[in-house]
Amino acid sequence: MGLAAFGTWMIEGYTLYLCFAALGLHVPFVMAICGYCFSRLIANLPLSPGGIGEMEASSALFFATYGYP
């Protein structure tokens, strides 16, 4: 099961990378994968009711920290 979860995170991270490329942002592939994994890990913390907005907020925080718009 761990390998399946890892594969799913890699595919979804690649999708994030492709979304950035479609917007014209040149984010390195490894940075997109790390940003997605960071967001998924933060989303596992029970910070808000129902987990509303945790993925979006942590993703914005991660990429803003590294200077991406």
C-alpha positions in Angstrom: 0.0 0.0 0.0 2.9 2.4 0.7 4.2 2.0 -2.9 0.8 2.7 -4.3 0.5 5.9 -2.2 4.0 7.0 -3.3 3.1 6.4 -7.0 -0.1 8.4 -6.6 1.8 11.3 -5.0 4.3 11.3 -7.8 1.6 11.3 -10.5 -0.3 14.1 -8.7 3.0 16.1 -8.3 3.7 15.7 -12.0 0.2 17.1 -12.7 1.1 20.1 -10.5 4.3 20.5 -12.5 2.3 20.4 -15.8 -0.1 23.0 -14.4 2.8 25.3 -13.6 4.2 24.8 -17.1 0.8 25.6 -18.7 0.8 28.9 -16.8 4.3 29.7 -18.1 6.0 29.3 -14.7 9.3 27.5 -14.8 9.3 25.5 -11.6 11.8 22.6 -11.4 10.2 19.2 -11.4 11.7 18.2 -8.0 10.4 21.5 -6.5 6.9 20.7 -7.7 7.0 17.2 -6.2 8.4 18.5 -2.9 5.7 21.2 -2.8 3.0 18.7 -3.4 4.3 16.3 -0.8 4.6 19.1 1.7 1.0 20.1 1.1 -0.2 16.6 1.5 1.6 16.2 4.7 0.2 19.4 6.1 -3.3 18.4 5.0 -3.1 15.4 7.3 -2.9 17.7 10.3 -6.4 18.5 11.8 -6.1 22.3 11.6 -9.5 23.2 10.3 -12.9 21.6 10.3 -13.0 19.1 7.5 -9.6 20.1 6.2 -11.0 23.0 4.2 -8.3 24.9 2.4 -5.3 23.2 4.0 -3.8 21.9 0.7 -4.3 25.3 -1.0 -2.8 27.3 1.9 0.2 25.1 2.4 0.9 24.9 -1.3 0.8 28.7 -1.6 3.0 29.0 1.5 5.6 26.6 0.1 5.9 28.1 -3.3 5.8 31.7 -2.0 8.6 30.9 0.4 10.8 29.9 -2.6 9.9 33.0 -4.6 7.4 31.6 -7.1 4.4 33.8 -7.8 
